[in-house]
Amino acid sequence: MDLLALARSLPGGVSLLPAAEATSGLAINFFWVAVSALNFLIFLVILNILFGGSIRRILTERRARINQGLEDAEQARLDRANAEAERVATLGEARREAREILERAQKVAQDSRDADIAATKADLERLREQAAAEIEAEKERAIADLRSEVADLALSAAGKVVGQSMTGATQRRLVEEFLAESAANGSRN
């Protein structure tokens, strides 16, 4: 059957196509458009019945995965921000501790230097006093040696002047008198 014949056999003899268009090769038939649309709707209902539940479930799962991914991304961003804040806080704490350690080390070094300087000064003072004492002792020994030699020379000279040899007791008495007189003259100068 031909489309044209079918269109003429519609109830009431009403044709959807105008008479001039019925003979042309390219025409829009609204009846068949409506039938095709109805067929498409029926096909969609059948597909929905057969596959609609699984497609909705897949789409719901996909939506849930996407939402979960977005939530995870937001949580990761927050965790990253928190980790950065903790890193900055930890770095600040480490710098503060390093500064405190450095200050303590400098204080200990300064205290050590001060103690070393004080010990060195004390050692120098002790050495100076010891050297002064040694010099004084050496001076006294030199004076005693000098007195002894002077006494020997004086006795020898006196023996030659007197022309006789002096006895030990006489020599002793003269030396002691000479030394006493020399000490008295030395303390006046």
Number of C-alpha atoms within 10 A of each C-alpha: 5 7 11 13 10 10 18 16 12 11 8 7 9 11 18 16 17 10 9 7 12 18 11 8 7 8 11 12 15 11 13 13 11 11 11 12 12 12 12 12 12 12 12 13 13 12 12 14 11 11 12 14 12 12 12 12 12 12 12 12 12 12 12 12 12 12 12 12 12 12 12 12 12 12 12 12 12 12 12 12 12 12 12 12 12 12 12 12 12 12 12 12 12 12 12 12 12 12 12 12 12 12 12 12 12 12 12 12 12 12 12 12 12 12 12 12 12 12 12 12 12 12 12 12 12 12 12 12 12 12 12 12 12 12 12 12 12 12 12 12 12 12 12 13 12 12 17 14 12 15 19 14 12 16 19 15 12 16 14 12 9 10 9 9 13 15 8 9 9 11 19 14 10 16 19 12 12 16 16 12 11 13 12 11 10 9 7 7 5
